[in-house]
Amino acid sequence: MTARVVVTGYGAVAPNGLDADAFWKSTVEGKSGIETIRSFDVSGFPVRVAGEVRGFDAKKFVSNPKSLKVMGKNIRFGVAAAQMAMENAGLRERAPDPTRFGVTVGSGIVPTDVEEIGAAVMASLDEQGRFDVRRFGEGGQKQLFPLWLLKHLPNMVAAHISILHNAQGPNNTITTACSASTQAIGEAFRILARGDADVMLAGGADSRIDPLSLVAYTLLGAVSTASRPPEKVSRPFDRARDGFVLGEGAAMLVLETEAHARSRGATILAEVTGYGSSFDAYGITKPEPEGRGAVQAMERALKDARTATDEVDYISAHGTSTVLNDKMETVAIKALFRDRARRVPLSSIKSMIGHLIGAAGAMEFLVSVLAIRDGVVPPTINLDTPDPDCDLDYVPNTARAMKVRCVLSNSFGFGGQNAALVVREFRG
């Protein structure tokens, strides 16, 4: 027998809100968190804007200074979002059986302190100014923090969360680029449905707003180089879009079996009913133009949920603001939804917070849950001149009040990773 899986709590740290409720309020109001980068000097960079998290104090969530020393920004965001999710679910005071409590997190490349690396390199140069690996082994390494590695392992987000909440059950880190946290939630759903846990903390945490990542994404040609005001740069599905904007943050959700949620009198926000994934097998940086992989992921999620396309009220789009990805997602939705495609509203919150990469899918799934709870779908801001190739209902610029019973949440990542989740209004 397969257990029903429900959502009972949430937490988030976002560029436009330091907690989930502030994020949701800003998002519904169409308020952008994208500004000029302040965490380092960007005057020499061609790209100078991002969805930075500002005013965040990790000490509110981690009391041990020694723990903070081995936490990169992504870990700090994830730990904070997890703690808020536990409080929101009412589990801080009534902790679940630790052996039946697990964690799955979407993560990936972690922030790199280029000053620290640079100091190690400078200490390893020979008399001609060339890098000497022998000198690095002898002395250059002394410039690195002794526990440097522990800040950079992808599984450290899940590890810190699990230690702080004594979660001894199933534990996994998903590193499938922009699909990572959607898959993390999907895997948590599977774990619960098959009876391997009672409660799972699932979501994603990421931060790529550092000098090295900014250069890397710029060289790749993936990020926008537009000279507009920062809040106007990310514009999914708009004719003038030219790339995504990097963002950072975390979203974590408490998923549990219906039986466990009922046994403790939890408030059930929604029910996770389907999960699907696929791979394009087409190209590393370009999506398959006809959206075949995206269609497969959405189709599998709906089949898993035993849900027809005409039951979907809203699509939480991947919507990166890149020319190829927005067009591909539009094509895929048309292929799957056929005549109904233009009647299903979809929107992209990346227009307001940028692309959170490994945390993007979790943030968009959180939006799906809150849309069901509150009966409103957020807008795609900056959609001023629709692209003729993007001709669906993207909820331009203003949120829409409507009954939302079923949401399809999409994520598509570099390399060809595709994932989708179906979440529904809970009916006991």
Secondary structure, 3 states (H helix, E strand, C coil): CCCCEEEEEEEEEECCECCHHHHHHHHHCCCCCCEECCCCCCCCCCCCEEECCCCCCHHHCCCCHHHHHCCCHHHHHHHHHHHHHHHHCCCCCCCCCHHHEEEEEECCCCCCCHHHHHHHHHCCECCCCCECHHHHHHCHHHHCCCCHHHHCCCCHHHHHHHHHHCCCCCEEEECCHHHHHHHHHHHHHHHHHCCCCCEEEEEEEEECCCHHHHHHHHHHCCECCCCCCHHHCCCCCECCCCCECEEEEEEEEEEEEHHHHHHCCCCCCEEEEEEEEEECCCCCCCCCCCCHHHHHHHHHHHHHCCCCHHHCCEEECCCCCCHHHHHHHHHHHHHHHHHHHHHCCEECCHHHHCECHHHHHHHHHHHHHHHHHHCEECCECCCCCECCCCCCCCCECCCEECCCCEEEEEEEECCCEEEEEEEECCCC
